Amino acid sequence: MAYHHAEGYEKHDACDLVACADIVPENAAAFAAQYDIAEDRVFEEYEAMLEAVRPDIVSLCVPPAVHASIAIDCCRAGVDAIHCEKPMAQTYGGARLMAQEAARHGVQLTFNHQRRFSDAVRTAKRLLDDGEIGELERVEFSAPVGIFDYGSHSLDLCNYFNDETPADWVLAQVDYREENLVFGSHNENQAVLMWEYENGVHGLGTSDAAGDGGPAGAVRCHNRLIGSDGTIELGPSGDDDEELPALRIRRPGDDGWTTVETEDGLHDWAFIDRAIAENVRCLEEDETPELGAHNALNATELIFGAWESARKRGRVDFPLAVDDNPLDAMVEDGALNPEPADDAGDE
């Protein structure tokens, strides 16, 4: 992901790539060669980079387990902005602390939920805001991989469509029978979660890392918006040989779905360029970025809240009162015993 972040900065007239750090020197050297970074600006330890270079913006493209510690060090070192990969952190406590430290030090902290910048997503939001399906009643999603890794995008989009309204509660269950490590972090194999927002809108989410349908087969689209007078679908899924549009809408009385033309779909590296450009604009104009920590925490609370619901076997009311990672804890104490994956290792 570091290379995709770098491309975003390279394409921005106001940005210059001035340094990089990687605990694997060969990786840092290769990155520096790709982007013409001076040899004396290539570091093995990020602390040394922060002290020597004092960058304005730092992109964190490292595993979630070290997001919080590095972001907090960057805040205390005096950077102006941090753009961090999702998910926020390995624990909910770590995610909250990142946000708190950024606010305390006046640092713009953002997270790379770049799918917000898809034209399909933006168009769906415009249709919703224009009343094309009436009042929003429910948001839905199906996610591959798990609700932590990919589901971070899915829940962030649900919150985006519901105007960043906080959730009131979540009720969820997970299945974790085969180890599913993504960048070193556990992700359940399958999950079903339901939640309600403070404004009464409901949510239904599913995940399926196995790719065989599972709970995700109940939703069969990337995101769905159900209104009082119609439905919008983003990334609908069908049969293997069926080509479906990125965005479609259906209203009461329609014979079928109506395709909504968009400039792109839901998967394009260009979204990262747009996200970085917007972050830079917000930094320059002292505006709150929509990828900011407050919005990311709303999605993160639902992720860890869902796992906490599975751990306690009941509904979890917000604000979430745990600091750990409930899925990790269930693995560590033997409540969940995933078998080693056939292709064990990080993705």
C-alpha positions as CSV (number, residue, x, y, z in Angstrom):
1,M,0.0,0.0,0.0
2,A,2.9,2.3,0.5
3,Y,3.5,2.6,-3.2
4,H,-0.2,3.5,-3.8
5,H,0.0,6.2,-1.1
6,A,3.2,7.5,-2.7
7,E,1.5,7.8,-6.1
8,G,-1.1,10.0,-4.5
9,Y,1.5,12.4,-3.1
10,E,3.5,12.3,-6.4
11,K,0.4,13.4,-8.3
12,H,-0.2,16.4,-5.9
13,D,1.5,19.6,-6.8
14,A,1.8,20.7,-3.2
15,C,3.6,17.5,-2.1
16,D,7.1,16.1,-2.3
17,L,8.2,12.7,-1.0
18,V,11.1,13.5,1.2
19,A,11.8,10.4,3.3
20,C,10.8,6.8,4.0
21,A,11.4,4.3,6.8
22,D,11.1,0.5,6.8
23,I,12.4,-2.1,9.3
24,V,13.6,-4.1,6.3
25,P,16.4,-1.9,4.7
26,E,16.1,-3.6,1.3
27,N,12.4,-2.6,1.2
28,A,13.2,1.0,2.1
29,A,16.0,1.2,-0.5
30,A,13.7,-0.1,-3.2
31,F,11.0,2.4,-2.3
32,A,13.5,5.2,-2.3
33,A,14.9,4.3,-5.6
34,Q,11.4,4.2,-7.1
35,Y,10.6,7.7,-5.9
36,D,14.1,9.4,-6.0
37,I,14.4,9.8,-2.3
38,A,17.9,10.8,-1.2
39,E,20.0,8.2,0.4
40,D,20.4,10.2,3.6
41,R,16.6,10.3,3.9
42,V,16.1,6.6,4.0
43,F,15.7,5.1,7.5
44,E,15.3,1.8,9.2
45,E,13.7,3.3,12.3
46,Y,10.8,5.7,11.9
47,E,11.8,7.6,15.1
48,A,15.1,8.6,13.5
49,M,13.2,9.8,10.4
50,L,10.8,11.9,12.5
51,E,13.7,13.6,14.3
52,A,15.9,14.2,11.3
53,V,13.3,15.2,8.6
54,R,10.4,16.6,10.6
55,P,7.9,15.8,7.8
56,D,4.6,17.6,7.5
57,I,2.6,14.5,6.6
58,V,3.3,10.9,7.4
59,S,1.6,7.9,5.7
60,L,1.4,4.8,7.9
61,C,1.4,1.6,5.7
62,V,2.2,-0.9,8.3
63,P,0.3,-3.8,10.0
64,P,-2.6,-2.8,12.3
65,A,-0.7,-4.1,15.4
66,V,1.6,-1.1,15.2
67,H,-0.7,1.6,13.9
68,A,-1.4,3.1,17.4
69,S,2.1,3.2,18.7
70,I,3.6,4.8,15.5
71,A,0.7,7.2,15.1
72,I,1.0,8.4,18.7
73,D,4.7,8.9,18.3
74,C,4.1,10.9,15.2
75,C,1.6,13.1,17.0
76,R,4.1,13.7,19.8
77,A,6.9,14.5,17.3
78,G,4.9,17.4,15.9
79,V,3.8,16.3,12.4
80,D,0.8,18.2,10.9
81,A,-1.0,15.2,9.5
82,I,-1.1,11.4,9.5
83,H,-2.8,9.3,6.9
84,C,-3.0,5.7,8.2
85,E,-4.1,2.5,6.5
86,K,-7.3,0.9,7.8
87,P,-8.3,-0.8,10.1
88,M,-7.6,1.8,12.8
89,A,-5.7,-0.4,15.3
90,Q,-5.4,-3.9,16.7
91,T,-7.5,-3.0,19.8
92,Y,-10.4,-0.6,20.4
93,G,-8.4,1.1,23.2
94,G,-5.6,1.7,20.8
95,A,-7.9,3.2,18.3
96,R,-9.4,5.6,20.8
97,L,-6.0,6.6,22.1
98,M,-4.8,7.4,18.6
99,A,-7.8,9.7,18.1
100,Q,-7.3,11.3,21.5
101,E,-3.6,12.0,21.0
102,A,-4.2,13.5,17.6
103,A,-6.8,15.8,19.0
104,R,-4.6,16.8,21.9
105,H,-1.7,17.7,19.6
106,G,-3.8,19.3,16.9
107,V,-2.8,16.6,14.3
108,Q,-5.0,15.8,11.3
109,L,-5.4,12.0,11.6
110,T,-7.1,10.2,8.7
111,F,-7.7,6.6,7.7
112,N,-7.7,5.2,4.2
113,H,-11.3,4.4,3.7
114,Q,-10.8,5.4,0.1
115,R,-13.9,3.8,-1.4
116,R,-15.9,6.9,-0.3
117,F,-14.3,8.5,-3.3
118,S,-15.7,6.1,-5.8
119,D,-18.1,7.9,-8.2
120,A,-20.5,5.0,-7.7
121,V,-20.6,5.7,-3.9
122,R,-20.9,9.5,-4.4
123,T,-23.7,9.0,-6.9
124,A,-25.5,6.7,-4.5
125,K,-25.3,9.2,-1.8
126,R,-26.6,12.0,-4.0
127,L,-29.6,9.8,-5.0
128,L,-30.3,9.1,-1.4
129,D,-30.0,12.7,-0.3
130,D,-32.2,13.8,-3.2
131,G,-35.0,11.5,-1.9
132,E,-34.9,9.0,-4.8
133,I,-35.8,6.1,-2.4
134,G,-37.5,8.1,0.3
135,E,-36.3,8.1,3.9
136,L,-33.4,5.7,4.6
137,E,-34.5,2.8,6.8
138,R,-31.8,0.2,6.6
139,V,-28.2,-0.2,5.4
140,E,-26.7,-3.6,4.5
141,F,-23.3,-5.0,3.3
142,S,-21.6,-8.2,2.5
143,A,-17.8,-8.2,3.0
144,P,-15.1,-10.7,2.0
145,V,-12.1,-11.5,4.3
146,G,-13.8,-10.3,7.5
147,I,-15.4,-7.3,9.3
148,F,-12.0,-6.1,10.5
149,D,-10.0,-6.0,7.3
150,Y,-12.4,-5.4,4.5
151,G,-15.4,-4.8,6.7
152,S,-13.8,-1.6,7.9
153,H,-14.6,-0.2,4.4
154,S,-18.1,-1.7,4.5
155,L,-19.1,-0.2,7.8
156,D,-17.5,3.1,7.0
157,L,-19.7,3.3,3.9
158,C,-22.8,2.4,5.9
159,N,-22.0,5.3,8.3
160,Y,-21.3,7.6,5.3
161,F,-24.7,6.9,3.9
162,N,-26.4,7.5,7.3
163,D,-24.6,10.9,7.7
164,E,-22.1,9.6,10.2
165,T,-24.7,9.0,12.8
166,P,-23.3,7.0,15.8
167,A,-24.7,3.5,16.4
168,D,-26.7,2.7,19.5
169,W,-26.2,-1.0,19.8
170,V,-24.9,-4.1,17.9
171,L,-25.8,-7.8,18.1
172,A,-23.5,-10.3,16.3
173,Q,-22.1,-13.8,16.0
174,V,-19.0,-15.1,14.3
175,D,-17.6,-18.4,13.1
176,Y,-13.8,-18.8,13.3
177,R,-12.8,-22.4,12.5
178,E,-9.8,-21.9,10.1
179,E,-7.1,-19.4,10.9
180,N,-7.5,-16.2,8.8
181,L,-4.6,-13.9,9.4
182,V,-4.5,-10.7,7.3
183,F,-1.4,-8.6,7.9
184,G,-0.9,-10.5,11.1
185,S,-4.4,-9.9,12.5
186,H,-7.1,-12.4,13.1
187,N,-10.3,-12.0,11.0
188,E,-13.3,-14.3,11.5
189,N,-14.3,-16.7,8.7
190,Q,-18.0,-15.6,8.8
191,A,-20.1,-13.1,10.7
192,V,-23.6,-11.8,10.9
193,L,-24.2,-8.5,12.6
194,M,-27.2,-6.3,13.2
195,W,-27.2,-2.8,14.7
196,E,-29.3,0.3,15.1
197,Y,-28.2,3.9,14.8
198,E,-29.3,6.7,17.1
199,N,-31.6,8.0,14.4
200,G,-33.5,4.7,14.1
201,V,-31.9,3.5,10.9
202,H,-31.0,-0.2,11.1
203,G,-28.0,-2.1,9.8
204,L,-27.4,-5.7,8.6
205,G,-23.9,-6.9,7.8
206,T,-22.3,-10.2,6.8
207,S,-18.8,-11.4,6.1
208,D,-17.5,-14.5,4.3
209,A,-13.8,-15.2,4.1
210,A,-14.3,-18.7,2.6
211,G,-15.8,-17.3,-0.6
212,D,-18.6,-19.9,-0.7
213,G,-21.5,-17.6,-0.1
214,G,-22.2,-18.2,3.6
215,P,-23.9,-15.3,5.4
216,A,-22.8,-13.0,2.6
217,G,-25.2,-14.8,0.3
218,A,-28.1,-13.3,2.2
219,V,-27.1,-9.8,1.1
220,R,-25.4,-10.4,-2.3
221,C,-24.1,-6.9,-2.9
222,H,-21.3,-4.7,-1.6
223,N,-23.8,-2.2,0.0
224,R,-27.5,-1.9,-0.1
225,L,-29.6,1.1,0.9
226,I,-33.3,0.4,1.7
227,G,-35.6,3.4,1.9
228,S,-39.2,4.0,2.5
229,D,-39.7,4.3,-1.3
230,G,-37.1,2.2,-3.0
231,T,-33.7,0.5,-2.9
232,I,-30.2,1.3,-4.1
233,E,-27.6,-1.4,-4.6
234,L,-23.8,-0.9,-4.9
235,G,-21.8,-3.7,-6.4
236,P,-24.7,-6.3,-6.7
237,S,-23.6,-9.9,-7.2
238,G,-25.2,-12.5,-9.5
239,D,-24.3,-15.6,-11.3
240,D,-20.7,-16.0,-12.4
241,D,-21.5,-15.2,-16.0
242,E,-23.8,-12.3,-15.2
243,E,-22.5,-8.8,-15.7
244,L,-24.2,-6.3,-13.3
245,P,-23.7,-2.6,-13.0
246,A,-21.8,-0.9,-10.1
247,L,-24.9,1.0,-9.2
248,R,-28.6,0.4,-9.7
249,I,-31.9,1.6,-8.2
250,R,-35.4,0.1,-7.9
251,R,-38.6,1.9,-6.8
252,P,-42.1,0.5,-6.0
253,G,-43.9,-0.3,-9.2
254,D,-40.7,-0.7,-11.3
255,D,-40.6,-3.9,-13.4
256,G,-36.9,-4.3,-12.5
257,W,-33.7,-2.6,-11.6
258,T,-32.6,0.6,-13.4
259,T,-28.9,1.0,-14.0
260,V,-27.3,4.2,-12.9
261,E,-24.3,5.2,-15.0
262,T,-21.1,6.0,-13.1
263,E,-17.6,6.9,-14.0
264,D,-16.1,4.0,-12.0
265,G,-16.9,1.1,-9.8
266,L,-15.9,0.2,-6.3
267,H,-12.3,-0.9,-6.8
268,D,-9.8,1.5,-8.2
269,W,-6.4,2.6,-6.9
270,A,-7.3,6.1,-8.1
271,F,-9.6,6.4,-5.1
272,I,-6.4,6.7,-2.9
273,D,-5.2,9.6,-5.1
274,R,-8.5,11.3,-4.5
275,A,-8.4,10.6,-0.7
276,I,-4.9,12.0,-0.4
277,A,-5.8,15.1,-2.4
278,E,-8.8,15.7,-0.2
279,N,-6.7,15.2,3.0
280,V,-4.1,17.7,1.7
281,R,-6.9,20.2,0.8
282,C,-8.4,19.9,4.3
283,L,-5.0,20.4,5.9
284,E,-4.3,23.5,3.8
285,E,-7.8,25.0,4.4
286,D,-8.1,23.9,8.0
287,E,-11.2,21.8,7.4
288,T,-12.3,18.6,9.1
289,P,-11.6,15.7,6.6
290,E,-14.3,13.1,6.1
291,L,-11.7,10.4,6.5
292,G,-10.9,11.8,10.0
293,A,-10.5,9.8,13.2
294,H,-14.0,10.6,14.5
295,N,-15.7,9.0,11.5
296,A,-13.3,6.1,11.5
297,L,-14.0,5.5,15.2
298,N,-17.7,5.1,14.4
299,A,-16.9,2.2,12.1
300,T,-14.3,0.8,14.5
301,E,-16.7,0.8,17.4
302,L,-19.1,-1.4,15.4
303,I,-16.3,-3.9,14.5
304,F,-15.1,-4.4,18.0
305,G,-18.6,-4.1,19.3
306,A,-19.6,-7.0,17.0
307,W,-16.8,-9.2,18.3
308,E,-17.7,-8.2,21.9
309,S,-21.3,-9.3,21.2
310,A,-20.0,-12.7,20.1
311,R,-17.8,-12.9,23.2
312,K,-20.6,-12.0,25.7
313,R,-23.3,-13.8,23.6
314,G,-25.6,-10.8,23.8
315,R,-26.4,-7.3,22.5
316,V,-23.7,-4.7,23.1
317,D,-24.9,-1.2,23.9
318,F,-22.7,1.8,23.0
319,P,-20.5,3.6,23.9
320,L,-18.4,0.5,23.8
321,A,-16.7,-0.2,27.2
322,V,-13.9,-2.5,26.2
323,D,-10.3,-1.7,25.3
324,D,-9.0,-5.0,24.0
325,N,-9.6,-7.0,20.8
326,P,-12.4,-9.5,21.7
327,L,-11.6,-11.8,18.8
328,D,-7.9,-12.0,19.8
329,A,-9.0,-12.6,23.4
330,M,-11.3,-15.5,22.4
331,V,-8.5,-17.1,20.5
332,E,-6.0,-16.6,23.3
333,D,-8.2,-18.1,26.0
334,G,-9.4,-21.0,23.9
335,A,-13.0,-20.0,23.4
336,L,-12.2,-20.1,19.7
337,N,-9.8,-22.7,18.2
338,P,-9.2,-22.0,14.5
339,E,-7.3,-24.7,12.7
340,P,-4.1,-23.6,10.9
341,A,-4.9,-22.5,7.4
342,D,-3.6,-24.7,4.5
343,D,-1.7,-21.7,3.1
344,A,-0.7,-20.3,6.6
345,G,0.8,-16.9,6.5
346,D,-0.1,-13.3,6.0
347,E,-1.9,-12.0,2.9
